[in-house]
């Protein structure tokens, strides 16, 4: 199973961004979304270090709520 994590973009430098989620910052590649207008504050789904889709704030929050629920079931 593959899992993409919603992260919020903090800074962008070319096709590289610093993104944040749940207290973690990561450098991610925006290469796969170079045809999309992205800006700091936007949410993207990140899989193995690549942003693969831009998502709304509501969708990012819904995903994190679901992940938190799954974690509590462990």
ABEGO torsion letter per residue (X at the ends): XBBBBBBBBABBBEABBBBBBGGBBBBBBAAAAAABBBBBGBBBBBBGGBBABBBBAAAAAAAAAAAAAAAAAX
